[in-house]
Amino acid sequence: VATTPAPVPPVCVNNSDIVFVLDSSESMKWDWNGPDWNYQAYNRMQIMIDLLVGAGGFLNNVGIGSGNQGAIIAFNDTNPVVKQSLTTNVPNLMATVDNQSDFTTTTETRYKPALQRAWTVLNSGAARPGADKIVVFISDGFPDDYREVDPTSGYWNQPENEAYLKNFIDNNIVPPYTTMKVYTVGIQAGVPDNPVLHYL
């Protein structure tokens, strides 16, 4: 069921700084289970919001304020924006997520700067020494980081994007480069259908 949150990762139970990295690309406004460009009231953005702020959502169930902190980053094809820095205030986090209008959507989806910004937040002054560094990365689409157009389809070259991002992850995200643990949530296309989300 699309609106049922996945189980909370057990690593988030105690002493974790958790950054929720949220896709705000244009496709997040599309029907969650319909054709592209079919704008609906209950769209992919709303699915993501429900996963985070619903009664069974992540923000109510990962111990923020009870040993853990949370932060919110929105990303698309521009610089990722820290909408809420690390805090123990769950109502503030929920209000940030619930304000759809604050997540300005643009066309593309760039994972690399979003992951880089998450690492910056996890090493900010609000981050706690010794806390686990956790990223919950939510996206509905495939990355557009590699800027080469496929001459056949006219779209960004998906295999090149995948190779580019996997190389970035291998040489910048996984240990020993960082100590953050990344959990991924696929909206619309499940994580196994998105090679980069699956790889993370």
C-alpha positions, 0 to 999 in steps of 0.5 A, a space after each residue: 500500500 503506497 501510503 504505508 510507511 516502511 519500518 523504521 530502521 532500528 539504527 535510528 532508535 538512539 543517539 542519531 542525527 537524522 537528515 531527511 532529504 526530500 525530492 522537490 523536483 517537478 515530477 513530485 507534483 504528478 499523480 502518484 500512480 498515473 501518467 506523467 504530467 497528470 497533476 492531481 491533488 493526491 500527488 507524489 509530494 503528498 504521499 511523501 508528506 504522509 510518509 513523514 507526518 502521518 500518525 504512523 509516519 517517520 517523524 513520529 517514530 524515530 525518537 526525535 526529542 528522545 535521543 535523536 535530532 532531525 533536519 529537513 533538506 529539499 532538493 531538485 536541480 538547484 542548490 539543495 536548501 536546508 529547510 530545517 536544521 538539526 532540532 529535537 522539535 518534532 512540531 517544527 519538523 512536521 510543519 516544515 514538511 507539511 508546507 508544500 508551498 515551501 518546496 519550490 519544484 523545478 524540473 530536474 533531480 540531482 542527487 549529488 549536491 543533495 547528499 553533499 548538503 546532508 553531509 554538511 548538515 551532519 557535521 554542522 555545529 548542531 550535530 552531536 559528537 558520537 551520534 550516528 549520522 543517518 540520511 533518509 533519502 526520498 525520491 520519485 525519479 532517476 537522477 539528472 546529475 550527468 549532463 549528457 543528452 541521449 541522442 535517441 531519446 532526447 532525455 538525459 542519458 540514464 546509464 551515464 547518470 547511474 555510472 556517474 552517481 555510483 562512482 560518486 557514491 563509491 568515492 565520496 559517500 561510503 566509508 572511509 569517506 563519510 560515516 553516514 548511513 543512507 536509507 532510501 525510499 522510492 515514491 512511484 518507482 520502488 527502490 529496486 526499480 531505481 538503480 541509484 537508490 538501490 545502490 545507496 
